[in-house]
Amino acid sequence: MLHSQYTAIILVGGEGSRLQSITGQTPKCLALVNGQPFLYYLLQQLSTQGFRQIVLALGVGAEAVQTAAAA
């Protein structure tokens, strides 16, 4: 099913305090899963479903996500 006319919004904020023992200061959306950031898998899935506009609603850790996106 294609959703190219829709925009997906991903809430990418929060302190990730429950995962902090694993991720340290890394935002939870950038936590590695099989060598890739978790956010990568979300974006891939949305792309596969036909979404072409994706908004990341960034909160805590926004700078780290922006830096990772620029790399």
Secondary structure, 3 states (H helix, E strand, C coil): CCCCCCEEEEEECCCCCCCHHHHCCCCHHHCEECCEEHHHHHHHHHHHCCCCEEEEEECCCHHHHHHHHHC
